[in-house]
Amino acid sequence: MQPEANELDLHGFRPRDLGALLDEFLALATEHSWPEVRVVHGRGSLAMARSVHAILARHPLVESFSLATAPWGGHGATWVRLRPKKALGTMPPFPITKP
């Protein structure tokens, strides 16, 4: 994944791919030191937005998130504030599973 901007557009992706896509995108955003990113999930039934929000709520790189305002996509997009790199120094980048 090579994002050209601090945005991930999920149109055309399957819901089952969301976890891996968001993990990769958030890791790249952290590498680029982007403080915020926008995830475009579309309006539709809001099922995609709920899935994205569920993933973001438990993701260790995410500080906070909220639906975008009207000029930035409204209910069809979510702004995500990332934890600063220095705050991640003692945190694993992704949840560790026990063997």
FINULUM-602306 format. One record per residue: residue in three letters; residue number from 1; z, x, y of N, C-alpha, C in turn. Coordinates in steps of 0.001 Angstrom, whole numbers, always signed. Atoms other than C-alpha are relative to their C-alpha. Layout:
<atom bami="ALA" zanu="NUM" n_w="Z" n_u="X" n_v="Y" ca_w="Z" ca_u="X" ca_v="Y" c_w="Z" c_u="X" c_v="Y"/>
...
//
This chain:
<atom bami="MET" zanu="1" n_w="+0" n_u="+845" n_v="-1174" ca_w="+0" ca_u="+0" ca_v="+0" c_w="+0" c_u="+890" c_v="+1238"/>
<atom bami="GLN" zanu="2" n_w="+108" n_u="-758" n_v="-1244" ca_w="-1040" ca_u="+1423" ca_v="+3381" c_w="+17" c_u="-970" c_v="+1174"/>
<atom bami="PRO" zanu="3" n_w="-30" n_u="+941" n_v="-1121" ca_w="+171" ca_u="-892" ca_v="+6144" c_w="-494" c_u="+673" c_v="+1275"/>
<atom bami="GLU" zanu="4" n_w="+489" n_u="-523" n_v="-1273" ca_w="-1645" ca_u="-417" ca_v="+9456" c_w="+924" c_u="-411" c_v="+1127"/>
<atom bami="ALA" zanu="5" n_w="-936" n_u="+494" n_v="-1005" ca_w="+1012" ca_u="-2307" ca_v="+11364" c_w="+1278" c_u="-387" c_v="-722"/>
<atom bami="ASN" zanu="6" n_w="-1281" n_u="+356" n_v="+613" ca_w="+4555" ca_u="-3414" ca_v="+10794" c_w="-6" c_u="-1456" c_v="-469"/>
<atom bami="GLU" zanu="7" n_w="+153" n_u="+1373" n_v="+461" ca_w="+3377" ca_u="-6597" ca_v="+9096" c_w="-527" c_u="-37" c_v="-1428"/>
<atom bami="LEU" zanu="8" n_w="+484" n_u="+244" n_v="+1354" ca_w="+2885" ca_u="-7822" ca_v="+5546" c_w="-450" c_u="-1452" c_v="-66"/>
<atom bami="ASP" zanu="9" n_w="+548" n_u="+1349" n_v="+124" ca_w="+617" ca_u="-10841" ca_v="+5063" c_w="-67" c_u="-350" c_v="-1482"/>
<atom bami="LEU" zanu="10" n_w="-103" n_u="+374" n_v="+1413" ca_w="+1386" ca_u="-12572" ca_v="+1781" c_w="-1027" c_u="-1041" c_v="-436"/>
<atom bami="HIS" zanu="11" n_w="+1036" n_u="+952" n_v="+387" ca_w="-1556" ca_u="-14990" ca_v="+1860" c_w="-842" c_u="+613" c_v="-1118"/>
<atom bami="GLY" zanu="12" n_w="+822" n_u="-464" n_v="+1110" ca_w="-3428" ca_u="-14686" ca_v="-1415" c_w="+778" c_u="+694" c_v="-1107"/>
<atom bami="PHE" zanu="13" n_w="-803" n_u="-637" n_v="+1048" ca_w="-555" ca_u="-13127" ca_v="-3362" c_w="+744" c_u="-1060" c_v="-801"/>
<atom bami="ARG" zanu="14" n_w="-717" n_u="+926" n_v="+877" ca_w="+1181" ca_u="-14794" ca_v="-6296" c_w="+1506" c_u="+114" c_v="+234"/>
<atom bami="PRO" zanu="15" n_w="-1460" n_u="-44" n_v="-188" ca_w="+4874" ca_u="-15733" ca_v="-5966" c_w="+692" c_u="+997" c_v="-918"/>
<atom bami="ARG" zanu="16" n_w="-661" n_u="-923" n_v="+933" ca_w="+5722" ca_u="-13636" ca_v="-9024" c_w="-117" c_u="+1458" c_v="+446"/>
<atom bami="ASP" zanu="17" n_w="+190" n_u="-1368" n_v="-494" ca_w="+4490" ca_u="-10526" ca_v="-7153" c_w="+836" c_u="+310" c_v="+1239"/>
<atom bami="LEU" zanu="18" n_w="-724" n_u="-178" n_v="-1263" ca_w="+6751" ca_u="-11030" ca_v="-4127" c_w="+1035" c_u="+1122" c_v="-40"/>
<atom bami="GLY" zanu="19" n_w="-1059" n_u="-1009" n_v="+86" ca_w="+9628" ca_u="-8838" ca_v="-5306" c_w="-542" c_u="+1408" c_v="+128"/>
<atom bami="ALA" zanu="20" n_w="+581" n_u="-1346" n_v="-30" ca_w="+7480" ca_u="-5766" ca_v="-5915" c_w="-676" c_u="+274" c_v="+1338"/>
<atom bami="LEU" zanu="21" n_w="+673" n_u="-182" n_v="-1290" ca_w="+5415" ca_u="-6297" ca_v="-2758" c_w="+1002" c_u="+271" c_v="+1117"/>
<atom bami="LEU" zanu="22" n_w="-1003" n_u="-185" n_v="-1056" ca_w="+8468" ca_u="-6651" ca_v="-537" c_w="+747" c_u="+1320" c_v="-168"/>
<atom bami="ASP" zanu="23" n_w="-658" n_u="-1299" n_v="+236" ca_w="+10211" ca_u="-3664" ca_v="-2161" c_w="-842" c_u="+1141" c_v="+550"/>
<atom bami="GLU" zanu="24" n_w="+891" n_u="-1079" n_v="-424" ca_w="+7205" ca_u="-1440" ca_v="-1540" c_w="-179" c_u="+2" c_v="+1522"/>
<atom bami="PHE" zanu="25" n_w="+209" n_u="+90" n_v="-1441" ca_w="+6596" ca_u="-2711" ca_v="+1991" c_w="+1247" c_u="+423" c_v="+782"/>
<atom bami="LEU" zanu="26" n_w="-1234" n_u="-354" n_v="-707" ca_w="+10239" ca_u="-2379" ca_v="+3059" c_w="+313" c_u="+1487" c_v="-126"/>
<atom bami="ALA" zanu="27" n_w="-191" n_u="-1444" n_v="+168" ca_w="+10426" ca_u="+1139" ca_v="+1620" c_w="-934" c_u="+771" c_v="+941"/>
<atom bami="LEU" zanu="28" n_w="+945" n_u="-644" n_v="-918" ca_w="+7296" ca_u="+2131" ca_v="+3573" c_w="+429" c_u="-179" c_v="+1452"/>
<atom bami="ALA" zanu="29" n_w="-452" n_u="+254" n_v="-1369" ca_w="+8641" ca_u="+520" ca_v="+6730" c_w="+1177" c_u="+898" c_v="+350"/>
<atom bami="THR" zanu="30" n_w="-1145" n_u="-881" n_v="-222" ca_w="+11865" ca_u="+2509" ca_v="+6351" c_w="-477" c_u="+1438" c_v="+180"/>
<atom bami="GLU" zanu="31" n_w="+568" n_u="-1350" n_v="-139" ca_w="+9857" ca_u="+5723" ca_v="+5858" c_w="-616" c_u="+199" c_v="+1385"/>
<atom bami="HIS" zanu="32" n_w="+638" n_u="-73" n_v="-1310" ca_w="+7957" ca_u="+4943" ca_v="+9085" c_w="+1013" c_u="-206" c_v="+1138"/>
<atom bami="SER" zanu="33" n_w="-1066" n_u="+255" n_v="-980" ca_w="+11293" ca_u="+4220" ca_v="+10854" c_w="-285" c_u="-1204" c_v="+893"/>
<atom bami="TRP" zanu="34" n_w="+221" n_u="+1230" n_v="-756" ca_w="+10144" ca_u="+775" ca_v="+11923" c_w="+1300" c_u="-785" c_v="+3"/>
<atom bami="PRO" zanu="35" n_w="-1257" n_u="+745" n_v="-25" ca_w="+13226" ca_u="-1124" ca_v="+13116" c_w="-164" c_u="-1447" c_v="-449"/>
<atom bami="GLU" zanu="36" n_w="+272" n_u="+1382" n_v="+385" ca_w="+11594" ca_u="-4529" ca_v="+12507" c_w="-1393" c_u="-99" c_v="-598"/>
<atom bami="VAL" zanu="37" n_w="+1309" n_u="+308" n_v="+576" ca_w="+8749" ca_u="-5884" ca_v="+10438" c_w="-151" c_u="-1516" c_v="-50"/>
<atom bami="ARG" zanu="38" n_w="+278" n_u="+1435" n_v="+106" ca_w="+7087" ca_u="-9264" ca_v="+10180" c_w="-657" c_u="-259" c_v="-1346"/>
<atom bami="VAL" zanu="39" n_w="+561" n_u="+423" n_v="+1277" ca_w="+6364" ca_u="-10946" ca_v="+6863" c_w="-621" c_u="-1377" c_v="+212"/>
<atom bami="VAL" zanu="40" n_w="+727" n_u="+1258" n_v="-170" ca_w="+3703" ca_u="-13665" ca_v="+7056" c_w="-109" c_u="-665" c_v="-1366"/>
<atom bami="HIS" zanu="41" n_w="-18" n_u="+690" n_v="+1284" ca_w="+4254" ca_u="-16175" ca_v="+4252" c_w="-719" c_u="-1331" c_v="+48"/>
<atom bami="GLY" zanu="42" n_w="+684" n_u="+1277" n_v="-138" ca_w="+2458" ca_u="-19234" ca_v="+5612" c_w="+991" c_u="-1149" c_v="+112"/>
<atom bami="ARG" zanu="43" n_w="-865" n_u="+1173" n_v="-212" ca_w="+3805" ca_u="-22674" ca_v="+6367" c_w="+80" c_u="-854" c_v="-1251"/>
<atom bami="GLY" zanu="44" n_w="+50" n_u="+780" n_v="+1238" ca_w="+2736" ca_u="-24836" ca_v="+3442" c_w="+1245" c_u="-832" c_v="-243"/>
<atom bami="SER" zanu="45" n_w="-1190" n_u="+770" n_v="+372" ca_w="+5698" ca_u="-26371" ca_v="+1626" c_w="+1284" c_u="+783" c_v="+273"/>
<atom bami="LEU" zanu="46" n_w="-1116" n_u="-923" n_v="-258" ca_w="+7973" ca_u="-23485" ca_v="+2695" c_w="+590" c_u="+585" c_v="-1279"/>
<atom bami="ALA" zanu="47" n_w="-489" n_u="-578" n_v="+1255" ca_w="+8436" ca_u="-22584" ca_v="-986" c_w="-111" c_u="+1525" c_v="+47"/>
<atom bami="MET" zanu="48" n_w="+184" n_u="-1446" n_v="-95" ca_w="+7032" ca_u="-19094" ca_v="-315" c_w="+1052" c_u="+582" c_v="+950"/>
<atom bami="ALA" zanu="49" n_w="-1011" n_u="-479" n_v="-957" ca_w="+9341" ca_u="-18714" ca_v="+2711" c_w="+1371" c_u="+53" c_v="-659"/>
<atom bami="ARG" zanu="50" n_w="-1306" n_u="+15" n_v="+689" ca_w="+12362" ca_u="-19682" ca_v="+597" c_w="+104" c_u="+1157" c_v="-984"/>
<atom bami="SER" zanu="51" n_w="-7" n_u="-1119" n_v="+943" ca_w="+11389" ca_u="-17135" ca_v="-2047" c_w="+149" c_u="+1330" c_v="+727"/>
<atom bami="VAL" zanu="52" n_w="-95" n_u="-1227" n_v="-801" ca_w="+10888" ca_u="-14404" ca_v="+573" c_w="+1417" c_u="+158" c_v="+520"/>
<atom bami="HIS" zanu="53" n_w="-1356" n_u="-66" n_v="-555" ca_w="+14242" ca_u="-15236" ca_v="+2180" c_w="+1035" c_u="+328" c_v="-1074"/>
<atom bami="ALA" zanu="54" n_w="-936" n_u="-299" n_v="+1093" ca_w="+16024" ca_u="-15128" ca_v="-1186" c_w="-42" c_u="+1493" c_v="-341"/>
<atom bami="ILE" zanu="55" n_w="+133" n_u="-1436" n_v="+283" ca_w="+14665" ca_u="-11624" ca_v="-1812" c_w="+604" c_u="+817" c_v="+1135"/>
<atom bami="LEU" zanu="56" n_w="-508" n_u="-742" n_v="-1160" ca_w="+15461" ca_u="-10429" ca_v="+1716" c_w="+1523" c_u="-57" c_v="+86"/>
<atom bami="ALA" zanu="57" n_w="-1449" n_u="+178" n_v="-103" ca_w="+19014" ca_u="-11795" ca_v="+1530" c_w="+775" c_u="+988" c_v="-856"/>
<atom bami="ARG" zanu="58" n_w="-724" n_u="-920" n_v="+887" ca_w="+19906" ca_u="-9411" ca_v="-1287" c_w="-585" c_u="+1422" c_v="+11"/>
<atom bami="HIS" zanu="59" n_w="+654" n_u="-1311" n_v="-16" ca_w="+17697" ca_u="-6432" ca_v="-380" c_w="+834" c_u="+1002" c_v="+803"/>
<atom bami="PRO" zanu="60" n_w="-869" n_u="-974" n_v="-663" ca_w="+19681" ca_u="-3273" ca_v="+522" c_w="-590" c_u="+626" c_v="+1266"/>
<atom bami="LEU" zanu="61" n_w="+598" n_u="-574" n_v="-1200" ca_w="+17181" ca_u="-2149" ca_v="+3201" c_w="+3" c_u="-971" c_v="+1181"/>
<atom bami="VAL" zanu="62" n_w="+61" n_u="+1048" n_v="-1018" ca_w="+17478" ca_u="-5420" ca_v="+5140" c_w="+1359" c_u="-194" c_v="+668"/>
<atom bami="GLU" zanu="63" n_w="-1211" n_u="+279" n_v="-777" ca_w="+20033" ca_u="-5815" ca_v="+7911" c_w="+112" c_u="-1491" c_v="+291"/>
<atom bami="SER" zanu="64" n_w="+17" n_u="+1434" n_v="-281" ca_w="+19010" ca_u="-9366" ca_v="+8914" c_w="-1445" c_u="-488" c_v="+36"/>
<atom bami="PHE" zanu="65" n_w="+1337" n_u="+582" n_v="-86" ca_w="+16065" ca_u="-11750" ca_v="+9060" c_w="+96" c_u="-1399" c_v="+571"/>
<atom bami="SER" zanu="66" n_w="+49" n_u="+1362" n_v="-535" ca_w="+15004" ca_u="-14989" ca_v="+10750" c_w="-1454" c_u="-432" c_v="+129"/>
<atom bami="LEU" zanu="67" n_w="+1353" n_u="+508" n_v="-198" ca_w="+12000" ca_u="-17237" ca_v="+11070" c_w="-497" c_u="+441" c_v="+1374"/>
<atom bami="ALA" zanu="68" n_w="+603" n_u="-442" n_v="-1254" ca_w="+9612" ca_u="-16124" ca_v="+13790" c_w="-37" c_u="-1147" c_v="+1005"/>
<atom bami="THR" zanu="69" n_w="+189" n_u="+1007" n_v="-1038" ca_w="+9280" ca_u="-17924" ca_v="+17106" c_w="-1471" c_u="-405" c_v="+10"/>
<atom bami="ALA" zanu="70" n_w="+1360" n_u="+560" n_v="+6" ca_w="+6142" ca_u="-19968" ca_v="+17814" c_w="-1096" c_u="+1022" c_v="+292"/>
<atom bami="PRO" zanu="71" n_w="+1109" n_u="-933" n_v="-267" ca_w="+4070" ca_u="-17165" ca_v="+19396" c_w="-225" c_u="+1024" c_v="-1121"/>
<atom bami="TRP" zanu="72" n_w="+91" n_u="-1004" n_v="+1057" ca_w="+4728" ca_u="-14954" ca_v="+16344" c_w="-165" c_u="-603" c_v="-1388"/>
<atom bami="GLY" zanu="73" n_w="+262" n_u="+614" n_v="+1299" ca_w="+3974" ca_u="-17443" ca_v="+13583" c_w="+918" c_u="-1152" c_v="-356"/>
<atom bami="GLY" zanu="74" n_w="-906" n_u="+1115" n_v="+265" ca_w="+6843" ca_u="-19917" ca_v="+13754" c_w="+499" c_u="-13" c_v="-1432"/>
<atom bami="HIS" zanu="75" n_w="-501" n_u="+138" n_v="+1374" ca_w="+7824" ca_u="-21243" ca_v="+10339" c_w="-894" c_u="+669" c_v="-1039"/>
<atom bami="GLY" zanu="76" n_w="+904" n_u="-669" n_v="+925" ca_w="+4913" ca_u="-19340" ca_v="+8808" c_w="+230" c_u="+1498" c_v="-119"/>
<atom bami="ALA" zanu="77" n_w="-274" n_u="-1430" n_v="+47" ca_w="+6440" ca_u="-15899" ca_v="+9356" c_w="+1494" c_u="+257" c_v="+174"/>
<atom bami="THR" zanu="78" n_w="-1408" n_u="-392" n_v="-94" ca_w="+9784" ca_u="-14106" ca_v="+9172" c_w="+90" c_u="+1408" c_v="+572"/>
<atom bami="TRP" zanu="79" n_w="-309" n_u="-1327" n_v="-535" ca_w="+11055" ca_u="-11207" ca_v="+11272" c_w="+1130" c_u="+583" c_v="-820"/>
<atom bami="VAL" zanu="80" n_w="-1009" n_u="-684" n_v="+812" ca_w="+13066" ca_u="-8670" ca_v="+9303" c_w="+471" c_u="+1233" c_v="+761"/>
<atom bami="ARG" zanu="81" n_w="-589" n_u="-1201" n_v="-612" ca_w="+15423" ca_u="-6145" ca_v="+10920" c_w="+491" c_u="+883" c_v="-1135"/>
<atom bami="LEU" zanu="82" n_w="-358" n_u="-941" n_v="+1060" ca_w="+15814" ca_u="-3065" ca_v="+8745" c_w="+1227" c_u="+816" c_v="+382"/>
<atom bami="ARG" zanu="83" n_w="-1137" n_u="-885" n_v="-244" ca_w="+18901" ca_u="-925" ca_v="+8360" c_w="-536" c_u="+1350" c_v="+483"/>
<atom bami="PRO" zanu="84" n_w="+447" n_u="-1330" n_v="-437" ca_w="+18584" ca_u="+2371" ca_v="+10247" c_w="+90" c_u="+992" c_v="-1150"/>
<atom bami="LYS" zanu="85" n_w="+11" n_u="-1005" n_v="+1068" ca_w="+17767" ca_u="+5353" ca_v="+8025" c_w="+1352" c_u="+664" c_v="-165"/>
<atom bami="LYS" zanu="86" n_w="-1285" n_u="-689" n_v="+96" ca_w="+21061" ca_u="+7048" ca_v="+8874" c_w="+1043" c_u="-866" c_v="-691"/>
<atom bami="ALA" zanu="87" n_w="-944" n_u="+903" n_v="+665" ca_w="+22947" ca_u="+3964" ca_v="+7639" c_w="-263" c_u="-57" c_v="-1501"/>
<atom bami="LEU" zanu="88" n_w="+357" n_u="+48" n_v="+1421" ca_w="+21158" ca_u="+4306" ca_v="+4296" c_w="+431" c_u="+1251" c_v="-748"/>
<atom bami="GLY" zanu="89" n_w="-348" n_u="-1276" n_v="+612" ca_w="+22445" ca_u="+7826" ca_v="+3649" c_w="+872" c_u="-108" c_v="-1227"/>
<atom bami="THR" zanu="90" n_w="-910" n_u="+130" n_v="+1130" ca_w="+25159" ca_u="+6653" ca_v="+1272" c_w="-389" c_u="-1148" c_v="-925"/>
<atom bami="MET" zanu="91" n_w="+410" n_u="+1140" n_v="+807" ca_w="+23281" ca_u="+3665" ca_v="-129" c_w="-1189" c_u="+361" c_v="-878"/>
<atom bami="PRO" zanu="92" n_w="+1219" n_u="-184" n_v="+801" ca_w="+20851" ca_u="+3739" ca_v="-3034" c_w="-1104" c_u="-848" c_v="+610"/>
<atom bami="PRO" zanu="93" n_w="+1075" n_u="+745" n_v="-613" ca_w="+17405" ca_u="+2566" ca_v="-1903" c_w="-249" c_u="-1358" c_v="-644"/>
<atom bami="PHE" zanu="94" n_w="+166" n_u="+1274" n_v="+689" ca_w="+17306" ca_u="-204" ca_v="-4508" c_w="+1206" c_u="-196" c_v="-917"/>
<atom bami="PRO" zanu="95" n_w="-1138" n_u="+228" n_v="+884" ca_w="+19915" ca_u="-1877" ca_v="-6690" c_w="-97" c_u="+822" c_v="-1282"/>
<atom bami="ILE" zanu="96" n_w="-49" n_u="-812" n_v="+1214" ca_w="+20967" ca_u="+335" ca_v="-9567" c_w="+422" c_u="-906" c_v="-1158"/>
<atom bami="THR" zanu="97" n_w="-364" n_u="+767" n_v="+1181" ca_w="+21031" ca_u="-1243" ca_v="-12999" c_w="+671" c_u="+923" c_v="-992"/>
<atom bami="LYS" zanu="98" n_w="-701" n_u="-800" n_v="+1003" ca_w="+23363" ca_u="-47" ca_v="-15705" c_w="-859" c_u="+157" c_v="-1231"/>
<atom bami="PRO" zanu="99" n_w="+835" n_u="-211" n_v="+1202" ca_w="+21701" ca_u="+1492" ca_v="-18768" c_w="+447" c_u="-846" c_v="-1161"/>
//
